[in-house]
Amino acid sequence: MFSIIQFDIEGTRVLDLFCGTGQLGIEAISRGAKECRFVDSSADSLECARQNVTACRMNNQCSFTQSDSVDFLRMARMTFDIALLDPPYNKGLIEKALPVLEPKMSDTGIVLCEHERGLVLPDEVGRLRKHKTYRYGKIEVTVYRIPADEE
């Protein structure tokens, strides 16, 4: 997943939505992201992410919110440069989150969605344009970008 955006990470504000153990956000920080917001509806998952962030000594770059993904996005006042979405599969969570996430993305925003193979996501969601879908065995990663010519 990170080889796709390896040259886009440095100095960014990252959102790890559906963070689980926090591995995606931690990887983003380790590759040069400035900060990461971890969001998960599960208290246990969020506590696991906190422990992993602490073990990696990244606390000063990370913040945590226990919330439903869509509720968090509706309330959020910040914008993100990169959003990482790896929700539980076959629940329609990416489709629900993308329209609410789009206004929270910076003008150079990139959204990576990990999902089950065969899920067809929309070509456009507001300013977000589907860039490419990568296939890895039983999963796919769909990348959205906000084109540079968007105003």
Secondary structure, 3 states (H helix, E strand, C coil): CCCCCCCCCCCCEEEEECCCCCHHHHHHHHCCCCEEEEEECCHHHHHHHHHHHHHCCCHHHEEEEECCHHHHHHHCCCCEEEEEECCCCCCCHHHHHHHHHHHHEEEEEEEEEEEECCCCCCCEECCEEEEEEEEECCEEEEEEECCCCCC
